[in-house]
Amino acid sequence: MRASSRIRPPRPHAPSGRKSHHGIVLIEVLVALLIFMFGILGFIGLQTALVRAESEANTRANAAYLASELIGRMWADISNLSSYAGTDSCSATSCTEWRDKLALLLPGATAAITVGTGTNAGNVSVRIQWALPGGSTHTYETQSNVSAKAAS
């Protein structure tokens, strides 16, 4: 028998350095994807919180604007000041227009308008209350003195 035709038993195969790194690279890629995914989820959560805060700020700004507008209307119609008082309604035409605007800009909002009498004549308070879609209730209240000065 020739030496070359002899069957040799298989040698144990030593893993080459290249093949053992393939699994590690795959794990590194998976960990990088996991970290990237958590970063994206955090960014989405932050964006959601920013949109909610912007919406709440816009609603508060609308409430402040509407309260100031009503006091301006009272100044323009100072002779009928007592007709602005009320929680659900008022008798002044300008006030009913304002309440329609309130319902348009702040859906579901309520307004309580108090007009002082006697020694507190001219003192007015406007309290606007609304609920956000999340269920939290907010209130904006302002007070002013709307009275004509006596001519001197």
C-alpha positions, 0 to 999 in steps of 0.5 A, a space after each residue: 500500500 502506498 503512503 498516499 492512499 492511506 486514509 488518515 483520521 480527521 484532525 481536530 479542526 482548530 477554529 480560525 480567528 475569523 469565524 469566531 468573530 462572526 457571532 460577536 459582531 452579530 451580538 454587537 449589531 443587535 445591542 446597537 439596534 436595541 440602544 438605537 430603538 430605546 433612543 427613538 422611543 425616548 424621542 417619541 415620548 419627548 415629542 408627545 410631551 412637548 405637543 401636550 405642553 404646547 396645547 395646554 399653553 395655547 389653551 391658557 393663552 386663549 383663556 387669558 385673551 378671552 378674559 381681557 377681551 371681555 373686560 375691554 368690552 365692559 369698558 366699551 359698554 360701561 353704562 350696562 355693566 350690571 348686565 354682564 354678570 352671570 355664570 351661565 348667561 348674561 343679558 348684554 349683547 356684547 357678552 352673549 357674543 363673547 360667550 359664543 366666542 368662548 365656546 368656539 375657542 375653549 370647547 366645554 369652558 364655563 365662565 363666571 362673571 361677577 360685577 360688584 355693587 354698592 361700595 364695590 361698584 365697578 369691581 369685576 371678576 372673570 373666571 374661566 374654567 375648562 377641562 383638557 382632553 386628559 381630564 384635568 381641569 384648569 381655571 383662569 381668573 382675573 379681576 379689574 376695576 371698570 368704573 367711570 371717573 367722575 368729571 372734575 
